[in-house]
Amino acid sequence: MNRSRTDFVILGLLTVQPNLSGYDIRKAVESTIGYFWSESYGQIYPTLKRLALQGLVEPSSTIPKSRRQQYSITPSGREALQLWLAEPFYNEPPRNEFLLKLFFGLEAPIAVSVAHIQDLNQKNRKMLATALEIEAMAQKQSPQNPHQPYWMLTLTLGIALTRAALEWGESALTAVPFLESASDTTPQPSANPNDHA
């Protein structure tokens, strides 16, 4: 049976912490895998109900005040998750507007590309600072959690990639003068097709 990745997001989070409501799962996505995985929040509640009908999760308790139904993973759900984890992974091609604009940068003033690179560097500095804060907090708060070594692997990869992006950004800014001089000598395509006749 083909399953959506939302199925496995929910099943995985329920192995980290049982007794989660749809709202709890949404908040967990935001605070954990949200740094590298975009999830459709509108799919969480219908997916939970479907997984329950299929016996992969089960209602565990209800929070009286909020009336939120909480769920736990079943043995069948854990088995489905483990089978999916063993499959080869597939990363879909990213949609990166920064790179798209940079690719066509010759059609804009050089200052436009410079501003985009500077903006990217600023965002990456903030992202790196946040990731380092999370790393420090994780090392203090969850030393006994069996999931922590895997969490740290995803976090340290994110830190390494962000540092690499920052290094690229600084080198890109130093390359800008060369880009500008190159664009001055690049022949522009003619707008009139008859010019090539």
ZAMARGU-4260 file (C-alpha; in steps of 0.2 Angstrom, whole numbers, plus 5000, padded with zeros to 4 digits):
<rodrens>
0) 5000/5000/5000 | 5007/5017/4995 | 5007/5029/5010 | 5010/5047/5010 | 5025/5054/5020
5) 5013/5063/5032 | 5008/5045/5038 | 5026/5042/5043 | 5028/5060/5050 | 5014/5056/5062
10) 5020/5038/5066 | 5037/5044/5069 | 5032/5057/5081 | 5021/5045/5090 | 5037/5034/5093
15) 5046/5049/5101 | 5031/5054/5112 | 5015/5044/5114 | 4998/5052/5118 | 4998/5066/5105
20) 4983/5075/5098 | 4983/5083/5081 | 4987/5100/5088 | 5002/5092/5098 | 5008/5084/5082
25) 5007/5101/5073 | 5017/5109/5087 | 5030/5095/5087 | 5033/5097/5068 | 5036/5116/5070
30) 5048/5113/5084 | 5058/5098/5078 | 5058/5092/5060 | 5050/5109/5053 | 5068/5115/5051
35) 5071/5102/5037 | 5053/5096/5033 | 5038/5105/5027 | 5022/5097/5032 | 5004/5101/5027
40) 4995/5104/5043 | 4978/5102/5035 | 4982/5084/5032 | 4987/5080/5050 | 4969/5077/5057
45) 4962/5067/5042 | 4978/5057/5042 | 4976/5053/5060 | 4958/5047/5058 | 4963/5036/5043
50) 4978/5028/5052 | 4966/5024/5067 | 4954/5016/5055 | 4969/5006/5048 | 4974/5001/5065
55) 4991/5010/5064 | 4987/5022/5078 | 4974/5021/5092 | 4965/5033/5103 | 4973/5034/5120
60) 4965/5047/5130 | 4956/5064/5129 | 4961/5080/5137 | 4945/5085/5146 | 4946/5104/5145
65) 4951/5105/5126 | 4942/5089/5121 | 4957/5085/5110 | 4959/5067/5106 | 4976/5060/5109
70) 4983/5045/5099 | 4997/5032/5102 | 5006/5021/5089 | 5001/5003/5088 | 5013/4988/5085
75) 5006/4988/5067 | 5010/5006/5065 | 5028/5004/5072 | 5030/4990/5060 | 5024/5000/5045
80) 5036/5014/5051 | 5051/5002/5052 | 5048/4995/5034 | 5047/5013/5027 | 5063/5018/5036
85) 5072/5003/5028 | 5067/5009/5010 | 5079/5020/5000 | 5076/5038/5002 | 5071/5051/4989
90) 5074/5069/4990 | 5063/5079/4978 | 5072/5093/4968 | 5071/5109/4979 | 5062/5125/4973
95) 5075/5138/4978 | 5069/5156/4972 | 5086/5163/4977 | 5095/5152/4965 | 5082/5154/4952
100) 5085/5173/4952 | 5104/5171/4953 | 5103/5160/4938 | 5095/5174/4928 | 5105/5188/4936
105) 5113/5195/4920 | 5096/5202/4916 | 5096/5214/4932 | 5109/5227/4938 | 5123/5218/4948
110) 5117/5227/4963 | 5102/5216/4963 | 5112/5200/4964 | 5123/5208/4978 | 5108/5212/4988
115) 5101/5195/4987 | 5117/5187/4992 | 5119/5199/5007 | 5101/5194/5012 | 5104/5176/5010
120) 5120/5178/5021 | 5110/5187/5035 | 5097/5174/5035 | 5110/5160/5036 | 5119/5169/5050
125) 5102/5169/5060 | 5099/5151/5056 | 5116/5146/5061 | 5114/5155/5078 | 5097/5147/5081
130) 5104/5130/5077 | 5119/5132/5089 | 5107/5137/5102 | 5096/5122/5099 | 5112/5111/5100
135) 5117/5118/5116 | 5100/5116/5124 | 5098/5098/5117 | 5115/5093/5125 | 5109/5099/5142
140) 5091/5094/5142 | 5090/5076/5134 | 5106/5067/5138 | 5096/5051/5142 | 5084/5051/5127
145) 5087/5037/5116 | 5082/5047/5101 | 5094/5061/5104 | 5109/5054/5094 | 5099/5054/5079
150) 5092/5071/5082 | 5110/5077/5084 | 5115/5070/5067 | 5101/5079/5058 | 5105/5095/5068
155) 5124/5094/5065 | 5121/5091/5046 | 5110/5107/5046 | 5124/5117/5055 | 5137/5110/5043
160) 5127/5115/5027 | 5123/5132/5034 | 5141/5136/5038 | 5145/5130/5020 | 5132/5141/5013
165) 5139/5156/5023 | 5156/5152/5016 | 5150/5152/4999 | 5140/5168/5002 | 5156/5177/5007
170) 5166/5171/4992 | 5151/5175/4980 | 5152/5193/4986 | 5171/5194/4982 | 5167/5187/4965
175) 5154/5201/4961 | 5167/5213/4953 | 5172/5199/4941 | 5154/5196/4937 | 5151/5214/4933
180) 5166/5215/4921 | 5162/5199/4913 | 5144/5205/4909 | 5151/5221/4901 | 5160/5210/4888
185) 5146/5197/4885 | 5138/5199/4868 | 5119/5202/4870 | 5107/5192/4859 | 5099/5201/4846
190) 5080/5204/4848 | 5078/5204/4829 | 5079/5186/4822 | 5082/5194/4804 | 5099/5199/4811
195) 5105/5181/4810 | 5099/5178/4792
</rodrens>
